Amino acid sequence: MGSKILRHQLQPLSLALKKEIGSEMVYAHGELETTASPGIGEVYEAPYYSFFSWSDPPSPDDLASVSSAYQLLYDLIEEEGPFDGILGFSQGATLAAAFLLHHAKKNPLDLPFVHFKYAIFIAGGAPRRSNTEDLLPGYDKIVRIPTVHIVGKQDEAYPDALDLYQLCHAETATLLTYDVGHIIPRAPNIVAEMAKAICQLHHRAVFA
């Protein structure tokens, strides 16, 4: 999709969070040019970008793209961090979850919140396991930082989003469901609910 498009789609929520907790968002930009997702091409002009490619089974290029996406996040943390939380939409949410699991597996002595104290996943599915390399950890691992999950009941990926919710620590994962598709909700009443949940998450994770 691209960071410019995401910035526009997140604007109502971003403004609400800035007002409530003074948050500033830093955007990662996918490096793989791709086709427009449904509903994007009619609203936003090309080019469009993704963080990684994936097929079943994954090709060597797919695995390399995932590894590059992890490095993109490590570079962003080093250059722009530290951060309180990480937020991802769609493939970005999947990447965020996979990155947290991947780092935990590769660095078992690190504390869970070494890079981020909490995560916000919007319309994101659970990472898929690779049979050739452990770049996308499977369901034997748990995201151990507090999370908020925002999912649409009309989203074709709704079951995958619930899988991601199940992949997180049950006591600190909050699920918000809305009668929408694969979008970032922008209706004022929904934005207010999302912002409230994220602010509670922020205070619980940062100040607890």
Phi, psi and omega in degrees: 000304178115146185293328179297317179293315180299320180302318179292316182293330181272356189306312180300316179291320180299317179295321179295319180289324177297320180293320186278316186232007178069027184288146173237128182262137174246130188255130171275144183245119177298148187252356181260117178289137187216183176273164182287140173288160179306131179087347182274317184297333180283344186246321186243143179279153176294162007276163178240149185225153173232166180276323181207163174254156181205134174226173182233105003282159182291143177273167174304323178295322177299312182296321178295324180292324177294315178300320178294324179294321175300316181295325176302317179290319177300319179295320180295320178298316181293321186275326188242347184285180005281159180241153172279313184217173176234137179235135178222144176243133176059239180299329178296326177290319177298317178297317180300315179295316180297320179298316179298316180291319180298314181296320179298322180290319182281339183228068188296343180272349177289147173291152183303329185259028183298326180252321182222140180273339179202168181222147177237120182247121179245116177053040181249140179266164178292145177298150177259144179282139172267137180280347185254327178215147183274062178270330176242093185302151183269202191274010176271000181245154181237135171289118192261000176262157180300146184221154166238133181243124180244114187225152178256132181291338179268000180287131177299334180268016181306314178299323179294323178294323177292326175299319179295321176300318180291340181280353184253162184299121189300325185284344184234016179254129179247129182249125175243122180243141181224158182276063181225174178265215184274074184218169167266111184303140181236356178299135185306319182292324179287318178302319179297319179293317180297314181298320179299314180296320181290322177297319176297319177299314181301310182294322180293320185276326186271323187252356181292000000 
